[in-house]
Amino acid sequence: MERKLTNNLGLKLISIFLAFFIWLAVVNISNPEIQGSKEVPLEILNERVLEASGKTYELLGDKDTVTVAYKVRTLDAGSVTASDFRAYIDLAEMYEPTGAVPVKIEVKNNRVDSATPKPGVVRVDTEDIQRKRFPLTVYLDGETEGGYQEGRASISPSYIYVTGPISIVGQINKVGIVIGIEGANADLSGSAPVKCFDSNDNEITQLDERVKLSRTEIDFTLPILKVKSLTLNFETEGVVADGYRYTGIESSKNSVSVMGLKSDLAGVNAINIPSSELNMDGATADKEVTIDISKYLPEGLELAEDDSQIQVVIKVEPLENRTFNLSTSQIRQVGASSQYSYQFDRDSIKVVIRGLKEDLDQLSEETLKAELDVSDMEAGVHQGEVLFELGAAYELVSCESPQMIVHDRNSGSSSGDEGRSESGDHAGSSQKETEGNETE
């Protein structure tokens, strides 16, 4: 088989070349037409026809080219390019019920015949144009240097207009700028590009080209202020109802962070809340008050926190009466003389003390500091007045007044006998003689 292929190889090659040249001669002489196609950009005419009626458009299929099919002589096929054709649609010719617009072709190369577009009709989707005003929102990116905090940004202008298809504009929730504050310890200023955000505050990075912004950059200044913590001082006024006692203040915050210039912060260590905010006249229970701290900030300072309100509770508790049986042996005798001996007419007395339950629980007969002044008492029977060192937490409501029987040690029969006879058996066996071992 291989031998048959190689027999007369020279003649066979000559035959092939002759056949090619004969075909080439035929083609050059006849120059037949052939089919060709080019992808041509689609031009849009009379866009302002829709804009004038408050509408915008979009080509369905999201394709901005058409295929142009044509006929051309074989010898001219290599010279045909896409620029030899102009494909366009005229929006003034749009059939509104379906949005169909015919595609038209202009041929710039006279060697080309029968140019037709594919597709021959383009559908256009129209939509109302919306022009909406958006206030500008400032977003901060990063954290300031420790001990500093950003103030309120100043921007110019404070709003812009967004124009575009109503469905696209409706997806925009906020418009604003982003200012980087990472490590900032001094005021910032400059300009930043306008960005659009959705309802989740996510930036819309791929914005439809039909959306137009009235401004693309916004000028800003952002003060970076020193931060300081200030103590809150509370003052009260008024008197609670009888039988109750004011026990103090409870606040949701005892200090707040403020910011301002170093010179403004230098001499300020506290914020005073005036007594007019905390009036407790006639209170019989805790009283809760909401206070706006911003009203009492020193000039030049502002809160470093978002919430300026605090909750303050004026604590008011009821008073209780408690009865104690105080042994007379626990009553200290003040001013006793060695010339006399002293004797109470009873073993104990009842003492009623008023105070808060918690405070009364800390009080007992043993801790009551009671005393009776006997310095002016001579032999006989005297009505005594017991005094107490109770402190501000307690109030003496009532106390039985014991009688003190005084004996003269130097007389065999004390003049106090008369007093004892007057007191009768009331003293009884409960009477105990106490030595005057305490002198002033």
Secondary structure in CASP SS format (residue, H / E / C, confidence):
PFRMAT SS
TARGET T0000
AUTHOR 0000-0000-0000
METHOD secondary structure of the structure
MODEL  1
M C 1.00
E H 1.00
R H 1.00
K H 1.00
L H 1.00
T H 1.00
N C 1.00
N C 1.00
L H 1.00
G H 1.00
L H 1.00
K H 1.00
L H 1.00
I H 1.00
S H 1.00
I H 1.00
F H 1.00
L H 1.00
A H 1.00
F H 1.00
F H 1.00
I H 1.00
W H 1.00
L H 1.00
A H 1.00
V H 1.00
V H 1.00
N H 1.00
I H 1.00
S H 1.00
N C 1.00
P C 1.00
E E 1.00
I E 1.00
Q E 1.00
G E 1.00
S E 1.00
K E 1.00
E E 1.00
V E 1.00
P E 1.00
L E 1.00
E E 1.00
I E 1.00
L E 1.00
N C 1.00
E C 1.00
R H 1.00
V H 1.00
L H 1.00
E H 1.00
A H 1.00
S C 1.00
G C 1.00
K E 1.00
T E 1.00
Y E 1.00
E E 1.00
L E 1.00
L C 1.00
G C 1.00
D C 1.00
K C 1.00
D C 1.00
T E 1.00
V E 1.00
T E 1.00
V E 1.00
A E 1.00
Y E 1.00
K E 1.00
V E 1.00
R E 1.00
T H 1.00
L H 1.00
D H 1.00
A H 1.00
G H 1.00
S H 1.00
V C 1.00
T C 1.00
A H 1.00
S H 1.00
D H 1.00
F E 1.00
R E 1.00
A E 1.00
Y E 1.00
I E 1.00
D E 1.00
L H 1.00
A H 1.00
E H 1.00
M C 1.00
Y E 1.00
E C 1.00
P C 1.00
T C 1.00
G C 1.00
A E 1.00
V E 1.00
P E 1.00
V C 1.00
K E 1.00
I E 1.00
E E 1.00
V E 1.00
K C 1.00
N C 1.00
N C 1.00
R C 1.00
V E 1.00
D E 1.00
S E 1.00
A E 1.00
T E 1.00
P E 1.00
K E 1.00
P C 1.00
G C 1.00
V E 1.00
V E 1.00
R E 1.00
V E 1.00
D E 1.00
T E 1.00
E E 1.00
D E 1.00
I E 1.00
Q E 1.00
R E 1.00
K E 1.00
R E 1.00
F E 1.00
P E 1.00
L E 1.00
T E 1.00
V E 1.00
Y E 1.00
L E 1.00
D E 1.00
G C 1.00
E C 1.00
T C 1.00
E C 1.00
G C 1.00
G C 1.00
Y E 1.00
Q E 1.00
E E 1.00
G C 1.00
R C 1.00
A C 1.00
S E 1.00
I E 1.00
S E 1.00
P C 1.00
S C 1.00
Y E 1.00
I E 1.00
Y E 1.00
V E 1.00
T E 1.00
G E 1.00
P E 1.00
I H 1.00
S H 1.00
I H 1.00
V H 1.00
G C 1.00
Q C 1.00
I C 1.00
N C 1.00
K E 1.00
V E 1.00
G E 1.00
I E 1.00
V E 1.00
I E 1.00
G E 1.00
I C 1.00
E C 1.00
G C 1.00
A C 1.00
N C 1.00
A C 1.00
D C 1.00
L E 1.00
S E 1.00
G E 1.00
S E 1.00
A E 1.00
P E 1.00
V C 1.00
K E 1.00
C E 1.00
F E 1.00
D C 1.00
S C 1.00
N C 1.00
D C 1.00
N C 1.00
E E 1.00
I C 1.00
T C 1.00
Q C 1.00
L C 1.00
D C 1.00
E C 1.00
R C 1.00
V C 1.00
K E 1.00
L E 1.00
S C 1.00
R C 1.00
T C 1.00
E E 1.00
I E 1.00
D E 1.00
F E 1.00
T E 1.00
L E 1.00
P C 1.00
I E 1.00
L E 1.00
K E 1.00
V E 1.00
K E 1.00
S E 1.00
L E 1.00
T E 1.00
L E 1.00
N E 1.00
F E 1.00
E C 1.00
T C 1.00
E E 1.00
G C 1.00
V C 1.00
V C 1.00
A C 1.00
D C 1.00
G C 1.00
Y E 1.00
R E 1.00
Y E 1.00
T E 1.00
G E 1.00
I E 1.00
E E 1.00
S E 1.00
S C 1.00
K C 1.00
N C 1.00
S E 1.00
V E 1.00
S E 1.00
V E 1.00
M E 1.00
G E 1.00
L C 1.00
K H 1.00
S H 1.00
D H 1.00
L H 1.00
A C 1.00
G C 1.00
V C 1.00
N C 1.00
A E 1.00
I E 1.00
N E 1.00
I E 1.00
P C 1.00
S H 1.00
S H 1.00
E H 1.00
L C 1.00
N E 1.00
M C 1.00
D C 1.00
G C 1.00
A C 1.00
T C 1.00
A C 1.00
D C 1.00
K E 1.00
E E 1.00
V E 1.00
T E 1.00
I E 1.00
D E 1.00
I H 1.00
S H 1.00
K H 1.00
Y H 1.00
L C 1.00
P C 1.00
E C 1.00
G C 1.00
L C 1.00
E E 1.00
L E 1.00
A C 1.00
E C 1.00
D C 1.00
D C 1.00
S C 1.00
Q E 1.00
I E 1.00
Q E 1.00
V E 1.00
V E 1.00
I E 1.00
K E 1.00
V E 1.00
E E 1.00
P E 1.00
L C 1.00
E E 1.00
N E 1.00
R E 1.00
T E 1.00
F E 1.00
N E 1.00
L E 1.00
S E 1.00
T H 1.00
S H 1.00
Q H 1.00
I E 1.00
R E 1.00
Q E 1.00
V E 1.00
G C 1.00
A C 1.00
S C 1.00
S C 1.00
Q C 1.00
Y E 1.00
S E 1.00
Y E 1.00
Q E 1.00
F E 1.00
D C 1.00
R C 1.00
D C 1.00
S E 1.00
I E 1.00
K E 1.00
V E 1.00
V E 1.00
I E 1.00
R E 1.00
G E 1.00
L C 1.00
K H 1.00
E H 1.00
D H 1.00
L H 1.00
D C 1.00
Q C 1.00
L C 1.00
S C 1.00
E C 1.00
E C 1.00
T C 1.00
L C 1.00
K C 1.00
A E 1.00
E E 1.00
L E 1.00
D E 1.00
V C 1.00
S C 1.00
D C 1.00
M C 1.00
E C 1.00
A C 1.00
G E 1.00
V E 1.00
H E 1.00
Q E 1.00
G C 1.00
E C 1.00
V E 1.00
L E 1.00
F E 1.00
E C 1.00
L C 1.00
G C 1.00
A C 1.00
A C 1.00
Y C 1.00
E E 1.00
L E 1.00
V E 1.00
S E 1.00
C E 1.00
E C 1.00
S C 1.00
P C 1.00
Q E 1.00
M E 1.00
I E 1.00
V E 1.00
H E 1.00
D E 1.00
R C 1.00
N C 1.00
S C 1.00
G C 1.00
S C 1.00
S C 1.00
S C 1.00
G H 1.00
D H 1.00
E H 1.00
G H 1.00
R H 1.00
S H 1.00
E H 1.00
S H 1.00
G H 1.00
D H 1.00
H H 1.00
A C 1.00
G H 1.00
S H 1.00
S H 1.00
Q C 1.00
K E 1.00
E E 1.00
T E 1.00
E E 1.00
G C 1.00
N C 1.00
E C 1.00
T C 1.00
E C 1.00
END
